[in-house]
Amino acid sequence: MSLRIGQKLGLVIGLLTLLPAGLATFAVWQSQLQQQETERGESVWDFALQARGL
């Protein structure tokens, strides 16, 4: 089965559309992970400061 030029072009355009979508999804995931780590660090600092005040 040989693909026509239109089908090949559609396939290439589809792949070029999926690549940025995948990168954007990864960036959002990475950002959420960083935010969770920051929140954990802040909670540790808050706990340490409260313990110091006892």
N, CA, C, O and CB atoms as a CASP TS submission, in Angstrom:
PFRMAT TS
TARGET T0000
AUTHOR 0000-0000-0000
METHOD Language model
MODEL 1
PARENT N/A
ATOM      1  N   MET     1       0.838  -1.166   0.000  1.00  0.00           N
ATOM      2  CA  MET     1       0.000   0.000   0.000  1.00  0.00           C
ATOM      3  C   MET     1       0.892   1.242   0.000  1.00  0.00           C
ATOM      4  O   MET     1       1.668   1.462   0.930  1.00  0.00           O
ATOM      5  CB  MET     1      -0.958  -0.009   1.212  1.00  0.00           C
ATOM      6  N   SER     2       0.774   2.026  -1.026  1.00  0.00           N
ATOM      7  CA  SER     2       1.570   3.255  -1.092  1.00  0.00           C
ATOM      8  C   SER     2       0.691   4.442  -0.721  1.00  0.00           C
ATOM      9  O   SER     2      -0.487   4.503  -1.074  1.00  0.00           O
ATOM     10  CB  SER     2       2.187   3.449  -2.509  1.00  0.00           C
ATOM     11  N   LEU     3       1.281   5.363  -0.017  1.00  0.00           N
ATOM     12  CA  LEU     3       0.557   6.552   0.404  1.00  0.00           C
ATOM     13  C   LEU     3       0.706   7.642  -0.647  1.00  0.00           C
ATOM     14  O   LEU     3       1.773   7.817  -1.236  1.00  0.00           O
ATOM     15  CB  LEU     3       1.061   7.046   1.776  1.00  0.00           C
ATOM     16  N   ARG     4      -0.358   8.353  -0.866  1.00  0.00           N
ATOM     17  CA  ARG     4      -0.297   9.487  -1.779  1.00  0.00           C
ATOM     18  C   ARG     4       0.337  10.671  -1.074  1.00  0.00           C
ATOM     19  O   ARG     4       0.461  10.676   0.151  1.00  0.00           O
ATOM     20  CB  ARG     4      -1.701   9.853  -2.301  1.00  0.00           C
ATOM     21  N   ILE     5       0.731  11.655  -1.828  1.00  0.00           N
ATOM     22  CA  ILE     5       1.411  12.820  -1.277  1.00  0.00           C
ATOM     23  C   ILE     5       0.536  13.541  -0.250  1.00  0.00           C
ATOM     24  O   ILE     5       1.044  14.045   0.751  1.00  0.00           O
ATOM     25  CB  ILE     5       1.805  13.779  -2.399  1.00  0.00           C
ATOM     26  N   GLY     6      -0.768  13.593  -0.494  1.00  0.00           N
ATOM     27  CA  GLY     6      -1.677  14.244   0.451  1.00  0.00           C
ATOM     28  C   GLY     6      -1.728  13.509   1.778  1.00  0.00           C
ATOM     29  O   GLY     6      -1.794  14.133   2.837  1.00  0.00           O
ATOM     30  N   GLN     7      -1.698  12.190   1.723  1.00  0.00           N
ATOM     31  CA  GLN     7      -1.719  11.395   2.946  1.00  0.00           C
ATOM     32  C   GLN     7      -0.411  11.565   3.723  1.00  0.00           C
ATOM     33  O   GLN     7      -0.408  11.668   4.949  1.00  0.00           O
ATOM     34  CB  GLN     7      -1.957   9.910   2.618  1.00  0.00           C
ATOM     35  N   LYS     8       0.692  11.592   2.984  1.00  0.00           N
ATOM     36  CA  LYS     8       1.990  11.791   3.633  1.00  0.00           C
ATOM     37  C   LYS     8       2.051  13.166   4.288  1.00  0.00           C
ATOM     38  O   LYS     8       2.535  13.311   5.411  1.00  0.00           O
ATOM     39  CB  LYS     8       3.138  11.633   2.616  1.00  0.00           C
ATOM     40  N   LEU     9       1.558  14.164   3.577  1.00  0.00           N
ATOM     41  CA  LEU     9       1.551  15.518   4.112  1.00  0.00           C
ATOM     42  C   LEU     9       0.671  15.597   5.362  1.00  0.00           C
ATOM     43  O   LEU     9       1.045  16.229   6.350  1.00  0.00           O
ATOM     44  CB  LEU     9       1.061  16.514   3.045  1.00  0.00           C
ATOM     45  N   GLY    10      -0.483  14.961   5.314  1.00  0.00           N
ATOM     46  CA  GLY    10      -1.367  14.935   6.477  1.00  0.00           C
ATOM     47  C   GLY    10      -0.715  14.252   7.664  1.00  0.00           C
ATOM     48  O   GLY    10      -0.867  14.695   8.803  1.00  0.00           O
ATOM     49  N   LEU    11       0.010  13.174   7.401  1.00  0.00           N
ATOM     50  CA  LEU    11       0.708  12.461   8.460  1.00  0.00           C
ATOM     51  C   LEU    11       1.792  13.333   9.084  1.00  0.00           C
ATOM     52  O   LEU    11       1.922  13.386  10.307  1.00  0.00           O
ATOM     53  CB  LEU    11       1.316  11.168   7.920  1.00  0.00           C
ATOM     54  N   VAL    12       2.559  14.006   8.258  1.00  0.00           N
ATOM     55  CA  VAL    12       3.621  14.884   8.761  1.00  0.00           C
ATOM     56  C   VAL    12       3.025  16.036   9.568  1.00  0.00           C
ATOM     57  O   VAL    12       3.530  16.363  10.642  1.00  0.00           O
ATOM     58  CB  VAL    12       4.473  15.434   7.592  1.00  0.00           C
ATOM     59  N   ILE    13       1.973  16.645   9.071  1.00  0.00           N
ATOM     60  CA  ILE    13       1.336  17.752   9.791  1.00  0.00           C
ATOM     61  C   ILE    13       0.752  17.256  11.111  1.00  0.00           C
ATOM     62  O   ILE    13       0.842  17.947  12.126  1.00  0.00           O
ATOM     63  CB  ILE    13       0.229  18.404   8.925  1.00  0.00           C
ATOM     64  N   GLY    14       0.164  16.082  11.108  1.00  0.00           N
ATOM     65  CA  GLY    14      -0.369  15.507  12.340  1.00  0.00           C
ATOM     66  C   GLY    14       0.719  15.277  13.377  1.00  0.00           C
ATOM     67  O   GLY    14       0.534  15.573  14.558  1.00  0.00           O
ATOM     68  N   LEU    15       1.856  14.747  12.933  1.00  0.00           N
ATOM     69  CA  LEU    15       2.966  14.530  13.858  1.00  0.00           C
ATOM     70  C   LEU    15       3.523  15.850  14.377  1.00  0.00           C
ATOM     71  O   LEU    15       3.876  15.962  15.551  1.00  0.00           O
ATOM     72  CB  LEU    15       4.073  13.728  13.178  1.00  0.00           C
ATOM     73  N   LEU    16       3.600  16.840  13.506  1.00  0.00           N
ATOM     74  CA  LEU    16       4.098  18.151  13.929  1.00  0.00           C
ATOM     75  C   LEU    16       3.121  18.854  14.868  1.00  0.00           C
ATOM     76  O   LEU    16       3.517  19.754  15.610  1.00  0.00           O
ATOM     77  CB  LEU    16       4.364  19.030  12.711  1.00  0.00           C
ATOM     78  N   THR    17       1.870  18.459  14.844  1.00  0.00           N
ATOM     79  CA  THR    17       0.883  19.006  15.772  1.00  0.00           C
ATOM     80  C   THR    17       0.972  18.297  17.125  1.00  0.00           C
ATOM     81  O   THR    17       0.819  18.931  18.169  1.00  0.00           O
ATOM     82  CB  THR    17      -0.540  18.874  15.188  1.00  0.00           C
ATOM     83  N   LEU    18       1.216  16.999  17.108  1.00  0.00           N
ATOM     84  CA  LEU    18       1.291  16.236  18.351  1.00  0.00           C
ATOM     85  C   LEU    18       2.545  16.553  19.163  1.00  0.00           C
ATOM     86  O   LEU    18       2.512  16.509  20.393  1.00  0.00           O
ATOM     87  CB  LEU    18       1.246  14.759  18.047  1.00  0.00           C
ATOM     88  N   LEU    19       3.631  16.865  18.496  1.00  0.00           N
ATOM     89  CA  LEU    19       4.881  17.141  19.200  1.00  0.00           C
ATOM     90  C   LEU    19       4.758  18.336  20.149  1.00  0.00           C
ATOM     91  O   LEU    19       5.095  18.197  21.324  1.00  0.00           O
ATOM     92  CB  LEU    19       5.995  17.393  18.197  1.00  0.00           C
ATOM     93  N   PRO    20       4.294  19.497  19.697  1.00  0.00           N
ATOM     94  CA  PRO    20       4.139  20.614  20.646  1.00  0.00           C
ATOM     95  C   PRO    20       3.112  20.329  21.744  1.00  0.00           C
ATOM     96  O   PRO    20       3.269  20.784  22.877  1.00  0.00           O
ATOM     97  CB  PRO    20       3.735  21.873  19.896  1.00  0.00           C
ATOM     98  N   ALA    21       2.073  19.585  21.411  1.00  0.00           N
ATOM     99  CA  ALA    21       1.074  19.245  22.429  1.00  0.00           C
ATOM    100  C   ALA    21       1.706  18.379  23.520  1.00  0.00           C
ATOM    101  O   ALA    21       1.433  18.571  24.705  1.00  0.00           O
ATOM    102  CB  ALA    21      -0.133  18.511  21.788  1.00  0.00           C
ATOM    103  N   GLY    22       2.536  17.442  23.124  1.00  0.00           N
ATOM    104  CA  GLY    22       3.239  16.603  24.095  1.00  0.00           C
ATOM    105  C   GLY    22       4.214  17.405  24.940  1.00  0.00           C
ATOM    106  O   GLY    22       4.310  17.198  26.149  1.00  0.00           O
ATOM    107  N   LEU    23       4.931  18.313  24.312  1.00  0.00           N
ATOM    108  CA  LEU    23       5.863  19.158  25.052  1.00  0.00           C
ATOM    109  C   LEU    23       5.135  20.069  26.034  1.00  0.00           C
ATOM    110  O   LEU    23       5.608  20.279  27.150  1.00  0.00           O
ATOM    111  CB  LEU    23       6.696  19.994  24.089  1.00  0.00           C
ATOM    112  N   ALA    24       3.999  20.605  25.633  1.00  0.00           N
ATOM    113  CA  ALA    24       3.215  21.467  26.520  1.00  0.00           C
ATOM    114  C   ALA    24       2.691  20.671  27.712  1.00  0.00           C
ATOM    115  O   ALA    24       2.708  21.158  28.842  1.00  0.00           O
ATOM    116  CB  ALA    24       2.043  22.115  25.753  1.00  0.00           C
ATOM    117  N   THR    25       2.231  19.463  27.464  1.00  0.00           N
ATOM    118  CA  THR    25       1.744  18.607  28.547  1.00  0.00           C
ATOM    119  C   THR    25       2.863  18.304  29.533  1.00  0.00           C
ATOM    120  O   THR    25       2.659  18.342  30.746  1.00  0.00           O
ATOM    121  CB  THR    25       1.164  17.299  27.984  1.00  0.00           C
ATOM    122  N   PHE    26       4.042  18.004  29.008  1.00  0.00           N
ATOM    123  CA  PHE    26       5.195  17.737  29.870  1.00  0.00           C
ATOM    124  C   PHE    26       5.564  18.970  30.688  1.00  0.00           C
ATOM    125  O   PHE    26       5.891  18.851  31.869  1.00  0.00           O
ATOM    126  CB  PHE    26       6.396  17.282  29.032  1.00  0.00           C
ATOM    127  N   ALA    27       5.518  20.145  30.080  1.00  0.00           N
ATOM    128  CA  ALA    27       5.854  21.387  30.786  1.00  0.00           C
ATOM    129  C   ALA    27       4.873  21.659  31.919  1.00  0.00           C
ATOM    130  O   ALA    27       5.278  22.082  33.002  1.00  0.00           O
ATOM    131  CB  ALA    27       5.867  22.571  29.811  1.00  0.00           C
ATOM    132  N   VAL    28       3.594  21.421  31.681  1.00  0.00           N
ATOM    133  CA  VAL    28       2.583  21.620  32.731  1.00  0.00           C
ATOM    134  C   VAL    28       2.815  20.633  33.869  1.00  0.00           C
ATOM    135  O   VAL    28       2.740  21.009  35.039  1.00  0.00           O
ATOM    136  CB  VAL    28       1.147  21.455  32.158  1.00  0.00           C
ATOM    137  N   TRP    29       3.091  19.395  33.544  1.00  0.00           N
ATOM    138  CA  TRP    29       3.355  18.376  34.559  1.00  0.00           C
ATOM    139  C   TRP    29       4.581  18.751  35.386  1.00  0.00           C
ATOM    140  O   TRP    29       4.571  18.643  36.612  1.00  0.00           O
ATOM    141  CB  TRP    29       3.554  16.996  33.901  1.00  0.00           C
ATOM    142  N   GLN    30       5.636  19.192  34.705  1.00  0.00           N
ATOM    143  CA  GLN    30       6.866  19.580  35.389  1.00  0.00           C
ATOM    144  C   GLN    30       6.617  20.769  36.321  1.00  0.00           C
ATOM    145  O   GLN    30       7.152  20.817  37.429  1.00  0.00           O
ATOM    146  CB  GLN    30       7.963  19.926  34.365  1.00  0.00           C
ATOM    147  N   SER    31       5.813  21.712  35.874  1.00  0.00           N
ATOM    148  CA  SER    31       5.487  22.889  36.679  1.00  0.00           C
ATOM    149  C   SER    31       4.709  22.494  37.930  1.00  0.00           C
ATOM    150  O   SER    31       4.976  23.005  39.018  1.00  0.00           O
ATOM    151  CB  SER    31       4.679  23.898  35.850  1.00  0.00           C
ATOM    152  N   GLN    32       3.763  21.600  37.780  1.00  0.00           N
ATOM    153  CA  GLN    32       2.980  21.138  38.931  1.00  0.00           C
ATOM    154  C   GLN    32       3.863  20.393  39.930  1.00  0.00           C
ATOM    155  O   GLN    32       3.704  20.541  41.142  1.00  0.00           O
ATOM    156  CB  GLN    32       1.827  20.230  38.468  1.00  0.00           C
ATOM    157  N   LEU    33       4.786  19.600  39.418  1.00  0.00           N
ATOM    158  CA  LEU    33       5.705  18.869  40.285  1.00  0.00           C
ATOM    159  C   LEU    33       6.577  19.842  41.069  1.00  0.00           C
ATOM    160  O   LEU    33       6.784  19.662  42.269  1.00  0.00           O
ATOM    161  CB  LEU    33       6.580  17.907  39.461  1.00  0.00           C
ATOM    162  N   GLN    34       7.085  20.865  40.403  1.00  0.00           N
ATOM    163  CA  GLN    34       7.907  21.872  41.071  1.00  0.00           C
ATOM    164  C   GLN    34       7.109  22.614  42.139  1.00  0.00           C
ATOM    165  O   GLN    34       7.631  22.908  43.215  1.00  0.00           O
ATOM    166  CB  GLN    34       8.468  22.865  40.048  1.00  0.00           C
ATOM    167  N   GLN    35       5.854  22.914  41.847  1.00  0.00           N
ATOM    168  CA  GLN    35       5.008  23.613  42.813  1.00  0.00           C
ATOM    169  C   GLN    35       4.777  22.747  44.051  1.00  0.00           C
ATOM    170  O   GLN    35       4.791  23.254  45.172  1.00  0.00           O
ATOM    171  CB  GLN    35       3.661  23.997  42.172  1.00  0.00           C
ATOM    172  N   GLN    36       4.566  21.456  43.855  1.00  0.00           N
ATOM    173  CA  GLN    36       4.372  20.552  44.990  1.00  0.00           C
ATOM    174  C   GLN    36       5.627  20.488  45.855  1.00  0.00           C
ATOM    175  O   GLN    36       5.540  20.484  47.083  1.00  0.00           O
ATOM    176  CB  GLN    36       3.995  19.146  44.498  1.00  0.00           C
ATOM    177  N   GLU    37       6.792  20.436  45.216  1.00  0.00           N
ATOM    178  CA  GLU    37       8.045  20.392  45.965  1.00  0.00           C
ATOM    179  C   GLU    37       8.246  21.684  46.752  1.00  0.00           C
ATOM    180  O   GLU    37       8.716  21.653  47.890  1.00  0.00           O
ATOM    181  CB  GLU    37       9.232  20.156  45.016  1.00  0.00           C
ATOM    182  N   THR    38       7.896  22.807  46.155  1.00  0.00           N
ATOM    183  CA  THR    38       8.015  24.095  46.839  1.00  0.00           C
ATOM    184  C   THR    38       7.088  24.148  48.047  1.00  0.00           C
ATOM    185  O   THR    38       7.488  24.608  49.117  1.00  0.00           O
ATOM    186  CB  THR    38       7.698  25.250  45.875  1.00  0.00           C
ATOM    187  N   GLU    39       5.860  23.683  47.883  1.00  0.00           N
ATOM    188  CA  GLU    39       4.905  23.673  48.999  1.00  0.00           C
ATOM    189  C   GLU    39       5.389  22.776  50.135  1.00  0.00           C
ATOM    190  O   GLU    39       5.234  23.116  51.308  1.00  0.00           O
ATOM    191  CB  GLU    39       3.524  23.205  48.516  1.00  0.00           C
ATOM    192  N   ARG    40       5.975  21.633  49.787  1.00  0.00           N
ATOM    193  CA  ARG    40       6.514  20.745  50.827  1.00  0.00           C
ATOM    194  C   ARG    40       7.653  21.424  51.577  1.00  0.00           C
ATOM    195  O   ARG    40       7.734  21.347  52.803  1.00  0.00           O
ATOM    196  CB  ARG    40       7.006  19.419  50.208  1.00  0.00           C
ATOM    197  N   GLY    41       8.529  22.088  50.835  1.00  0.00           N
ATOM    198  CA  GLY    41       9.641  22.793  51.474  1.00  0.00           C
ATOM    199  C   GLY    41       9.166  23.900  52.391  1.00  0.00           C
ATOM    200  O   GLY    41       9.710  24.087  53.480  1.00  0.00           O
ATOM    201  N   GLU    42       8.159  24.632  51.960  1.00  0.00           N
ATOM    202  CA  GLU    42       7.617  25.705  52.797  1.00  0.00           C
ATOM    203  C   GLU    42       6.959  25.152  54.054  1.00  0.00           C
ATOM    204  O   GLU    42       7.064  25.752  55.124  1.00  0.00           O
ATOM    205  CB  GLU    42       6.610  26.537  52.007  1.00  0.00           C
ATOM    206  N   SER    43       6.285  24.018  53.937  1.00  0.00           N
ATOM    207  CA  SER    43       5.646  23.439  55.123  1.00  0.00           C
ATOM    208  C   SER    43       6.700  22.961  56.118  1.00  0.00           C
ATOM    209  O   SER    43       6.493  23.052  57.328  1.00  0.00           O
ATOM    210  CB  SER    43       4.718  22.269  54.724  1.00  0.00           C
ATOM    211  N   VAL    44       7.819  22.455  55.623  1.00  0.00           N
ATOM    212  CA  VAL    44       8.901  22.037  56.520  1.00  0.00           C
ATOM    213  C   VAL    44       9.467  23.252  57.247  1.00  0.00           C
ATOM    214  O   VAL    44       9.703  23.207  58.455  1.00  0.00           O
ATOM    215  CB  VAL    44      10.021  21.306  55.733  1.00  0.00           C
ATOM    216  N   TRP    45       9.683  24.335  56.506  1.00  0.00           N
ATOM    217  CA  TRP    45      10.194  25.561  57.134  1.00  0.00           C
ATOM    218  C   TRP    45       9.203  26.103  58.158  1.00  0.00           C
ATOM    219  O   TRP    45       9.608  26.525  59.241  1.00  0.00           O
ATOM    220  CB  TRP    45      10.487  26.631  56.068  1.00  0.00           C
ATOM    221  N   ASP    46       7.931  26.098  57.838  1.00  0.00           N
ATOM    222  CA  ASP    46       6.914  26.574  58.782  1.00  0.00           C
ATOM    223  C   ASP    46       6.929  25.744  60.066  1.00  0.00           C
ATOM    224  O   ASP    46       6.860  26.283  61.170  1.00  0.00           O
ATOM    225  CB  ASP    46       5.516  26.524  58.137  1.00  0.00           C
ATOM    226  N   PHE    47       7.020  24.432  59.900  1.00  0.00           N
ATOM    227  CA  PHE    47       7.068  23.549  61.064  1.00  0.00           C
ATOM    228  C   PHE    47       8.310  23.830  61.898  1.00  0.00           C
ATOM    229  O   PHE    47       8.236  23.883  63.126  1.00  0.00           O
ATOM    230  CB  PHE    47       7.043  22.077  60.627  1.00  0.00           C
ATOM    231  N   ALA    48       9.449  24.010  61.238  1.00  0.00           N
ATOM    232  CA  ALA    48      10.697  24.278  61.958  1.00  0.00           C
ATOM    233  C   ALA    48      10.621  25.601  62.714  1.00  0.00           C
ATOM    234  O   ALA    48      11.087  25.697  63.849  1.00  0.00           O
ATOM    235  CB  ALA    48      11.883  24.296  60.986  1.00  0.00           C
ATOM    236  N   LEU    49      10.044  26.607  62.095  1.00  0.00           N
ATOM    237  CA  LEU    49       9.928  27.902  62.770  1.00  0.00           C
ATOM    238  C   LEU    49       8.964  27.839  63.951  1.00  0.00           C
ATOM    239  O   LEU    49       9.191  28.482  64.975  1.00  0.00           O
ATOM    240  CB  LEU    49       9.467  28.972  61.782  1.00  0.00           C
ATOM    241  N   GLN    50       7.897  27.070  63.811  1.00  0.00           N
ATOM    242  CA  GLN    50       6.960  26.907  64.922  1.00  0.00           C
ATOM    243  C   GLN    50       7.621  26.146  66.069  1.00  0.00           C
ATOM    244  O   GLN    50       7.431  26.485  67.237  1.00  0.00           O
ATOM    245  CB  GLN    50       5.688  26.171  64.454  1.00  0.00           C
ATOM    246  N   ALA    51       8.390  25.125  65.734  1.00  0.00           N
ATOM    247  CA  ALA    51       9.073  24.337  66.760  1.00  0.00           C
ATOM    248  C   ALA    51      10.120  25.189  67.471  1.00  0.00           C
ATOM    249  O   ALA    51      10.334  25.035  68.673  1.00  0.00           O
ATOM    250  CB  ALA    51       9.731  23.085  66.138  1.00  0.00           C
ATOM    251  N   ARG    52      10.756  26.063  66.752  1.00  0.00           N
ATOM    252  CA  ARG    52      11.770  26.936  67.338  1.00  0.00           C
ATOM    253  C   ARG    52      11.134  27.909  68.335  1.00  0.00           C
ATOM    254  O   ARG    52      11.762  28.300  69.319  1.00  0.00           O
ATOM    255  CB  ARG    52      12.514  27.711  66.235  1.00  0.00           C
ATOM    256  N   GLY    53       9.901  28.290  68.073  1.00  0.00           N
ATOM    257  CA  GLY    53       9.216  29.232  68.944  1.00  0.00           C
ATOM    258  C   GLY    53       8.695  28.619  70.230  1.00  0.00           C
ATOM    259  O   GLY    53       8.262  29.345  71.125  1.00  0.00           O
ATOM    260  N   LEU    54       8.729  27.301  70.342  1.00  0.00           N
ATOM    261  CA  LEU    54       8.201  26.655  71.562  1.00  0.00           C
ATOM    262  C   LEU    54       9.076  26.901  72.768  1.00  0.00           C
ATOM    263  O   LEU    54       8.769  26.427  73.861  1.00  0.00           O
ATOM    264  CB  LEU    54       8.058  25.162  71.348  1.00  0.00           C
TER
END
